[in-house]
Amino acid sequence: MNLARPSQRVVSCAFQFWLTLRSLLPKQKCQTFSKLGAQKGPQIEKIYVINLDRAPNRWSNMQQELRRILDSSGDELLNLTDRHVAVDANTFLVDPPKDAVIDPFYTLGDQLFVEPQPLVFPTNFELNTPIRMSRAEIAVARSHIKVWRQVAASNHAYALILEDDVWFHNGFAKNLNQVWDEVLGECDKREKFDVLYLSYLEAKHGAPKAFLSNNVFRPLRGLWHLSGYILSREGAEKLLQMLPCRGPVDLWINHQFATLDVRAANQPIVSQRRDVESSNSYSILPALTTIGAINSEAASLFNIRPIEQPVFAFGPEGSGLSSLAMALCMLGYRCCSDFDSLPTHELERLLQGREGRVFNAYVNIGSLGSNVRELQSLYPKAKFIFTAAKGIASDDTFASIAGELNDAHIAVLHAEEHNKWQVICEHLRCAPPTSSFPEVKDLGQRPTPLGTIGEDQFLKCKNPKQDKSPWIVEPRKWWQGIRSVVTEDEMVGDVKLVRIYDCFESLATRRWLLRNDTFTDNLALFRSSNVEIKPGIGAVLSVRSEPLGVRDYSAASICSRDQYLFGKFEATIQASNVPGVVTGFFLHRNSPRQEIDIEIAGNRPDRLMVNVFYNPGSEGANFDYGYRGTPSYIDLGFDASKASHCFAIEWSPCEIIWRVDGHLVHRRMIWGPTPIPHLPMTLHVNNWPTRSTQLAGRINKRRLPGTAILGSIVIKANSVTSMPVSDADDLLQTKAELRHIGQLAR
């Protein structure tokens, strides 16, 4: 679970109050700045502020800051300032490719050069595995590079470059004057420095440096942030010659320190504001998490809520309705889509104009087509969207719907539209996400059978606290989710149906991967040596107490090399009974994060926790919100650590079923309480110590090592990246599959 952090709201209010008090102080005069041609010696003649068009408040804040400081002639620094329009990541329709300016791929090795992790054992990790910059990082880099071009083409010897979320320290003028005098005095008269950092954050374990004077040092590496720095014309020319920028710009420039003449003030005199949340997206975080450099996780909940609602969308089949529905989810709508009708209670509330509805967006709902006039009357501020596509004719029903809307708020989204986000977001008055517009196969209007699932089909369960996001329905007595029937089209795709039985007489290395990484809530590093194959027993997964630098424990994890999209997954497991240790059997993916869990906590091996994490988007969408998911506790009626039992997950487009020893123990339908994960996932079995005492109790070192036994795995599922199992080292598994093919047929 999360570690407690100060409230951002409290910090923001305190910072703003302090700024108000500071405004009562007299303005500062800084001799380092002057107008072009007015200087008596080298001075800063220009200021550039990088600011997004959609962030006018930040520009207003910067104007206030620049009015507080006067140049050598007594004029406000604002008079020396040009606002530079930042590149907006939201305008990227796809992930930008490599070009002469930006190489979007860098490595963990590049990161560790700038900020080493002395407690990490890097030989255990793929230091050269490519990491793709986020769109926000690419936009930031392009913004700085455009300013460098302006500096290189100008007549100004030096320019101050600022991002729009900074503020000047109280002693800014005095300190900069001292730094400037020492820098110029130290520099050779025939040369000029290239970069002078005024704002930075040192690497956690210190930045190697050479002190040049009382107030100035030369960094070798280890300075983060590029939010406030002085750049010479010659320095700008050098930076442009060094392109492409490989990785985030503040990381990349550290790799150029050996070639550049870089200086930094001993103490930052410009800092980032505490009342402004960063809009950047950091691509390195997943990699740092896997090596244990990040030890706590944030809730990361989706805080954007739609302004315009409700939304109703109609269109002919094949015109992109399912993609539109997914796009609305990515914008924070709770969107019900692609059904022939709504559940009775939801339909009644909608047509009666009542509060307490589950959804605020409805896409391709067949039963609403005849109620358009009524919906317009009930919801005069509703937004309507129609989809269209070349070669797909709109039938008379949709033509009549459009005619009935009169002057309602309508937008038409063509399948051939180049920038679909622009059409939708202008209509709904919201900013587009940084992910690409989703491309999802149209599901059509799925049938919704009448009736409900009887409670007698389930063991009683408890539902602890869950995440709050647009993609989780809060508990309601009358809501069980949406029943539907799987259509043939939903199960068809670029997949291959596979049937696998593995009793782990040996390790099929082309099928299974032993993990050697970690994640934030894990007190251990996974180690392949913690998985022991014992013929006749299975795979023994151990948790041990051993110092590993970033972690004090080692753990075990087996995961599939293939990804699967829907199917039945069974594992025979004897769980651990060590408090603080979790035995897990689950499906998982990232970008966007989706997960279907079975977990057994060591302090309660008589209880099963099932869970689903859902985030919207198509492959590559950067959504990873929530850390609790939607858990349910189920009493097993036996101790799962005393003997092996069969645990199963049955995952289809319309429901998820959990079984124990063949008995159904839990079922979730669509939106009950989340959508059903719809993207390929990897299968995992692990045994690990959790940071959360709430989940599994406090770890008991005296009872370690703790083990879980994986006796067998049975899979009947759609493989997305299926590999043949015909090598000699997989012969035992192949024979076992033939012996147990009858089990898979059921």
N, C-alpha and C positions, 0 to 999 in steps of 0.2 A: 504494500500500500504506500501512499505518499507520505513523505516527511512534511511536517508542518512548515509553512512559509508565511512571512508577514503578508498581510492583506495588501494587494496592489492598490486598492482604493485608499487605504490609510496612508500608505507611502506617498501616493499621488497628492492627496489633500495636504499632507505636511509639507511636501516640496512646494506646492503652489502658495501656501501660506508664507513660506520662507522667501519665495520670490517677491511676494507683495511687500514684505518688510525691506527687502534689498532695494526695491525701487525708490525708497525714501533716501537712499544714499546719493551723494553727488556723483556726477558722471566722471569717468576716468579718462585721462589723456595719455595716449600711447605714441611716443615719438617714432616708433618703428614703422608707422603707416604714413604715407603721404601721397598726394596726387602726382601723376606722371609729369616729370619735368620740374617739380617743385622741390625735390629732395636735394639735400646737400651731400648725401652719400647713399650707399645701397639701402633701400627701404622697400617695404611691401606696397605695391602700387595698385593691386587689384584683389578683390574678394569674389569668389564664386560660391554660391549656395545651391546645392543640388536639392531640388524639390519637385515632388510629383504634382501634376495638375490637380489630382483628386485629393490633395492634402493642403488646402489653403490655410487651415489653422496653423499648421507648422510654419508656413512662410510668415504668417502674422507674428508668431512667437519669435522667429529669427529677426524680423524687423525690429522688434522691441529690444532684443539683445544688442543689435548693431547700433541702435541709437544711444545705448548706454556708454559706448566707447567713442572717444574723439581722436582724430588723427593729429599729426604734428601741427597742423594749422588751426586746429580747433573745430573742424567740421566732423559731423557724425560719420562713422564708418559705413553707414548705410549708403552714403553718397559714392563710396568706392565699390559698391556691391552690384553684381549682376546675378539675377536669379537664373539658374541653369535648369531647364526642364529635364527632369529625370526620365530615364527609360522605364516604362511601366510593364512589369511582368504580366499583368492581366491582358496585355495586347498580344501576347504570344499565343498563336493558335495551336502550335505543337512545340515540343521541346526543341529549342534551337540547336542546329547541328554545329559541328566544328567548322570554323572559318579562320581567316587570317588574324582575327582580333581575339576570339575566344576559343579555347579548347575546353569544352565542358567536362572533360574527364580528368580526374586526378586520383591520387592513391592515399591509402592510410599511411604509407611511408612518407609522403609529402607532409601530411599533418604532423606526424611524430618528429619530423625534422624541426618544425617550428615550436611544437610543444611536446617534448619527450614525456613519456610516462614511465618513470623509473621503477614502478612496482609491477609493470606489465612485462610479460615474457614475449617479445615480439616474434621470436622464432616459431612460435606456435600458430601464427596467423599469416594470412596471405597479404603481405605488405603491398604487393603490386596489383591487387585486385582493383579494377577501375571503380571509382565512385563518381556518379553523375552529379554535377552542380544542380541545385534547384533553379527554377526559373527566376526566383527572386534574386538569387546570387548572381545569375547571369545579367539580370537587369542592372544590379548595383555596379557590377564591373563595367558594363558598357557605359553607364553614366559617368563614372570616373574617367574612363578613357576618352570620352568626348570632351571633358573638361581639359584633359591633358593636351588634346589637339588645339584647343583654344589658347592655352598658355603658350604652346610651342609656336603658334602663328602670330602671337601678339608682340608688342613692343615693351611689355612689362618684364623687368628682370626677375621679379618674384611675385607670386600670387598665393593668397591664403584660400584653401579649398575646405569648405565645410559641408557636412551633411545637415539636413534640416531639423535634427532632433538633438542639438547640442546647446549648451549654455556656457558662458564665460565665468570663470572663478572670480571671486572678489578682488584678488590681487592680480588679475589678468594683465593689466597695462604695465604695472611695475615689474612683474615677473618676466613678461615678454621682452621688455626693454633690456633687462639684465641678460636674458638668454641670447638676444640678438647681438648685443655688444660682444659677448664671449664667443659666439659662433663666428662673427666676422673677424674678431681678433685672432682666432685660432686658425682660420682658413688662410691658405696661401693667397697672396694678393693677386696672383695670376689666375686663380681658380675660384669657382663658386660651388657651394654645396648643392646637392641635388634635392634632398628631401629633409625637412625638419619636422619631426612629430611634436605636436602640441597636445594631442589627445591620443591616448592609447591605454590598453590594458595589458599588463605584463603576463606572460605565460605563468601558469600556476606555480611552477618550480623555479621561476626566475629566468630573466633574459640575460644571456651572456653579453657582457658589455665592456667597453673601455672608457673610463672617465676622462674627459678632455678638459674639464674645468669644474668650478663649483656647481654650475647649474646645467651642464650639458654633458651627455655621454654619446658614444658611438655604439649602437646595438649590433650584435652579430646575427641575432635572430630572436624571436620570441615576443614580438609586439603585435597584439591584436587590435582591431578596430582601425579604420582609416577614415575617421569622422572629422578630424581637424588637423591639417598639416599644411606646411608651407612648401611650395614647389617652385624651383627655379626654371627658367626657360630652357636651360641646358638639360636639367633633370627631366623635364617633360619630353624633350627630344630623345633622351636615352631610353626612357620607359617605352616610348612608342616603337623604338627599334628592337626592344626585347620581346614584343608581342609575338605570338598570342599569349594571352593570360590563361594560365593553366590552373583551374581551380578558383575558389573565392579570391577576390582581389587582395584582401588583407593577408591571406596565406601566401599567394603567389609573390607578392612584393618582398616578403621575407626571404624568399629564395634568390632575390636579386641584390640583397644587401652586400654581397661580396664584390659586386661590380659597381654599385652606386656609392656615392658619398652621402651616407645617411647619418643624421644627428637626431637627438631627442632631448627635450627638456627633462631635467632630473625628476620633476614631478609634473604630472599632467596639469595644464592650466585651462584646458577645455574638456568638458565631460558631457556624456549623453544625459539627457533629461530623465528624471525619475517619474514624470507624469505622462510619459508617452510610451506606449507599447511598441516594440519593434515589429515591423511588418515582414521582416526577413524570414526565410525558411532555411534551416541549416542542414545541409545534406550530410554532414559528417556525423551527426548524432547517432544514427543507427550503427555505424562502424565502431564508434567509441563505446557504445553500449555493449556490443558483442565481446569486446576485449576487457570489459569491467572497469573502464575509466569513468563511467557514469554510474553512480550507485543509488540514486533515488529517482523515482519517476513522478512526473506531474500528472494531474488529472487530465490535462489536455482536452478539456471538454469544448464542444462546439458552441461558441457564444453568440454567433450571428443568428438573428431571428428575422424572418421576412416581414417587410412592412406591408406589402400589398397582398391581401388575402380576403376571401378564398380565391383559388385559381381553378378554372374549369377548362379542359382541353379536349378537343374532338378532332377527328380526321379519318380518312380512309385507311384501311389496313395496308401496311407496308410503307406508310409515309413518315415513319420515324417517331411514332407515339411512345414506344418504350424508351427510346433514347431521351425524349423530352421528359418523361417521368423521372428518369435517373438524374437528369440535369437539375430538375426542381429539387430533388433530394439533396444534391450537392450544394444547392443554394440555401438549405436549411428548412425546406418544406417537408412536412410529413405527408407524403403523397401516396394515395391509393390509386392503383392503375391496373388496367388490362383485365377487367372482370366484366361479366355480363350483367351483374347487379351488385349493389352494396349489401352488407349485412343489415338485417331489418332495423336494429336499433339505430345504427348510423344513418340509414336512409330516413327514418322518421325524424331524427333531430335535424338533419339537413333540410328537409322539406317543410319543417315547422319553424325554421329560423332559430332554433334553440342553441344555447351554449352547451358546452361539454362534449362537442364532437371530437372524435379521435383525429380526424384529418383536416388539413387546411388546403389541400390540393387534390383534385380529382381528374385523372387522365384516362380517357378511353373507357369510361364506364357506360355500358350499354343502356342501363335503365334510366340514365339521366338525359338521354337524347330527347325524350318527349317532355322533359320538364324545364327546358331552357328558359321559356318566358317566365315561369314561376321563379326560377333561380335568379333571373335578372331583377325581378321585383323584390325578392327577399333580400338580395345582396347587391344593392345599387353600385357599390364600389368594387364589385368582383372583377377580376381580370379573366378574359377569355382568350384562348390561343387555339388557332387552327393549324394543323399540319397539312402539307401538300407535297406532291412529288410528281415529276414528269412521268408520263406514261401511266399514272394511276389516277383514274377519274374519280372525282368526288360524287357519291350518289346523291339522290334527291334529298335524303334525310339530312345530310350535312349542309346542303344548299339551303334547305328550309331553316335550319338552326341559325345560320349566318343571317338570314333575312329577318328572323324574329328578334335579333339582338339590338337592332336599330342603332342607337348611339352608344351602346355599351363599349367598354374598353376592350378592343380587339387587336390582336396581333396575328399575323400569318407567318408561320415558320416553314420555309421551303426546304426540302431535303437537300437541294443543291446549293443552299445558302453557304457562302464561304465563311462567314463569321456568325455562327449561330448564337454564341454567347452574347454578342452585341445586341442582336434582335431581342433575345429573351430578357437580358438585364436592363436594357433601356425601357422595355415594357413594364418590368416589375420594379424599376427604380432601385437597383442593387448593383454592387460590384461583382464582377465575375470571379470565380476562384482561379487559382493559378494552374489548375489541371486542365487538360484538354476536354473539349466537349465530348461526352461519352458516346460511343458507338455501340449500341445494343441491338440485337436482333429483335424485331417486333414479335411480341408474344401473342398478339391477338386478344380477344375477349374470352378469358378462361371461365369455364362454368363454375358456379358456386352452388353446390347442392344445399338443399334446405336441411334444417336440423342442426343439432349441436353434438359435441362429443360428451358422452356420459362421464360423470366424475368417477363412476365405479371402475373405469378403465385404468385409473391411475392409482399408484400409492400416494398417500398424502405427502405433501412437500411443504417446506418453508421457503419463503422468498425474502432473503435479507436485502439490505440496501443495494440499489442498482445505480448505474450511471444515469445522468440526465442529459439527453441529447434529442434532437428531432427524430431520431431513428429508433427510439424506444418509447413504447406506449406505456403511460403510467397505469398502475393497477386500477381496474374498474370491475365491479361485480358483474356487469353484463357483457364484458368483452373477453372473448376467448381467442381472438384472431380470426382469420378468414379461411374457411375451408375451400379448397379448390381441387380440381382433378388434373393430374399431370397429362399434358397433351404430348403427342408424339414429337412435335417440333421442339419442345423444350429439352428433350433428351438427345436430340440429334445435333452433331457438330463435329469439329475436327478432333475427335476422340476415338479411343479404341477400348472396347470392353475387355477387361483382363480379369482372370480368376487366379488368385494366388493363395497357396497355403504354405506357411513357413513355420516349422517347429524348432528352428534354430539349433539343428544338429551341428551346423557350422554357420559362419557369417557370409551371406551372399553379398559381397562387396559391390556388385553392380546394381544391387537393389536397395541396400541400406547404407546409410552414412552415419558414422559415429561422430557426434558434435564435439568441437574443441573451442567453444566460446561460452558466452553467458548472456544474461539480460538483467535489467535493473533490479528486479525484485528477487533475484537469485543470489543467495549468500555464497554460492560456489561457482567455480569454473567447471564446465563439463570437460571430462577427460576420457579419451578412448580406452585408457587402461582400467577404467572403472566399469567397463562392460566385459564380463567373463562368460564365454560360451561353454556350457556344460552339457554334453550329449546326454539325452534322456531326461534332462531337466529343463533346459532352455537357456535364455540369456539372463544372467544375474547382474542387476544394476545396483551399484553401491554408492553410498554417500560416506565420505571419510573426512576426518578432521586433519587437514594438512595446510600449512602456510603456502600460498601461491601468489604472494605479492598483493594483487588487488583483491584477493579473496582468501579466506581462512579455511575454506572447505573445497573438496572436489566432489563432483557428482557425475551422473551418467545419463546419456540421452542417445536414443536411436531414432533416426528419421528416414523417411523414404527419399530416394533420389527422384522419383517421379512425383508429379502432381496429379490429383484426382478431382474430377468434377462429377459429383453425385455418386452414390453407391452405398454398399454395406461394408462396414469395417468392424471386425471382431478381434478381440485380444483376450487370451487367457492369462490372467495376472494374479499373483499373490502380492498384495500391497505391503509397504513398509508400515511399521507401528511405532516409529520413533517420533516423538513430538517435535514439531518444527519442520518435518520432512513431508513432501507432497509426492505422491505417485500419480502420474498423469498419462492419459491416453486421449489424444486429441488431433484435430485437423487445424491447420494454421496457415496464414499467408500475410504478407505485407503489401502496402501500396495498391489498393487500400487494405487496411487490416481487417481480416475476417477470421473467425475462429469458432469451432464447435468443440466443447470440452467435456471430458470426464476426469474428475480429480478426486483423490481420496487422501485426506489429511491424516498424518501419523498420530495425532492426538484423538482422532475420532474415526478409526478404521471401520466402524459400524455404520458410517454415513457416506453417502455419495453426493458429490457436488457436480451438477451439470450446468453448463454455461454456454452462452452465445455472445460473441462480439460481432457487431455489424457496422461497417462504414461503407458509404456509397461510392460509385464511380466505376469506370472500366479499368482495365489493366494499366497500372502505372499511376493512378490517381493518388495524390498525396493526402490521404485522409487516415488519421490514426487517433481518433478521439475515444476517450474512455479508458479506465483501468480496472473498473469493477465488472463491467459487462452486465449481464442479467442473470445472476446466479440463482439456483434453486437447490435446496438441500433435501435429500431423500433418505429416509431411514431404511437400511438394508435388511435389518432383521438378523444379521450375522456379522461376524468379525472378518473383514476381507483380508486381514493379515495372517489368519490361521490356516488358510488353504487357498488354492487357486479357484477363481471363478471367471466366468465368461462375461465380458462387458462388450456391448455392441452399440454402434452408432449407425442408424439408417438415415441417409441424407438424400432427399429428393428436392425438386424445385418447389414443392408445395408444402413439405413438412419435414420435421426432424423427429425421429423416434429413438429413444434410448432403451436398451434392454439389458437385463442382468440375468444370466443363466437362462436365456430364452424368454423371460417374462418381461412384458412391457412395463416400464416404471415411470416414463415421462414422455410427453408428446408436445411439440410446439408447431403451430401452423403459421401461415403468413401473417406478419404483424402481431404475433402472439408471444412475446411483446415486440419482436423485431422482424424486419424482413428476413427471408431465408438467404444465407450467403449464396452468392451466384457465380463466384469465380473459383478457378482451380486452387486447391490447397494441398499442402504436404502433410503426410501422416507422421505423428510423433508418439513415442513412448519414452517417458523420462522418470527420474527419481532425483529430487533436488530439495535443498533446504531453503525455505522461504523467509524473506525479511519480515513478512507480516505475521505477527503473533495472533492476529485476529483470524487468519486463515487456518493456521495449523498449530498454534501454541508456540511457546518458546523452545528453541532447540535444546535438546539434552545431549551434550557432548559425551557424557559417560556411556551412552547407549550406542555410540557410533563405533565401528561402521554399521550403518543400517542398510538393509538390502530389500529390493523388490525383485520378484522373479517373473520374467516374461516367458510363458510356456509356448505360446504360438500366436500367430496372426493369420487371420483369414480375410481376404479382400475380394469382393466382387464389385468392381467399380469401373468408371470410365477414366482411363489413363490419358493424360494430355501429352506426356513425354515418355511414353512407354519404351522400355528397353527389352530386347530379347533375353530370355534366361536359358541359355544353351551352353554356356561355358563349363569347362570341367569342374571348376570350383563351385558351381551351382548344381552339380549333378544330384546331390542329396535332396535339395529343395525341389528339383524337377520331379524326382520319383515320388516325393511326398505329395506333391500336387496331384499326380495321377491317382495315388491311393485315396485321396480325399475329395475327388471331383464330385462325388455324390453329395457331400456336405454343401458344396458350393451351389448346387443346382436348386436348393430349396429357396 
